[in-house]
Amino acid sequence: MSDAPSPVQTVTAHLRPIDRDGLLAFAAKGRANPGARGTNRVHTVTEGQYRTLSYVGDHEPVVVDEPLHLFGQNTAPAPGEIVLSGLGGCLAVGITAVATWKQVRLTRLELFLEGDIGNPAAWGAGGALDTTPPEMGFQAIRVRVLVEGEASREELEAIVEQANAYSPVANTLRNPVPLEIALTPAP
């Protein structure tokens, strides 16, 4: 038996990869038809109080509620938290896609999101009714990204920066979007 130390082995676990060839084919479709658009559809049903179920495709419903101090049951995330969740998910998709495109294997990806939100008008129910739309909703959003992989910090920063620049959800929050809300015809 030898007293020599065992060689040190480093084990790296990579995040489950996406299909790079499929990603490249999807990118080629975008280059060929940059004006192409899809449509996301959600059907939201109120159960009572502020608890809602949003049906998206064949998935289990996304449950939304308000915390107790806002007269909800606190059974699920609040709408603003769902918005931040959508932003975090979209940025994570983008970071994964850009890393895959650049052939950088990631070992860790976490996003920490927080947003300062205001509702002084109490949803228009008698609060500060002189509040203007720009004063409502998120006033600031901060995202911190923890990403590790087989790349330098500078390369990882460039991946995050590129994913941010091309994130559909981040750009929806950054840029004004036409929004139409109307009553549906009675059944």
Secondary structure, DSSP 8 states (H G I E B T S, - for coil): ---S---------------HHHHHHHHHHHHH-TT-------EEEEEETTEEEEE-TTS--EEE---GGGTS--SS--HHHHHHHHHHHHHHHHHHHHHHHTT--EEEEEEEEEEEEE-TTGGGSSS-TT--GGGSEEEEEEEEEEEEESS-HHHHHHHHHHHHHT-HHHHHHHS------------
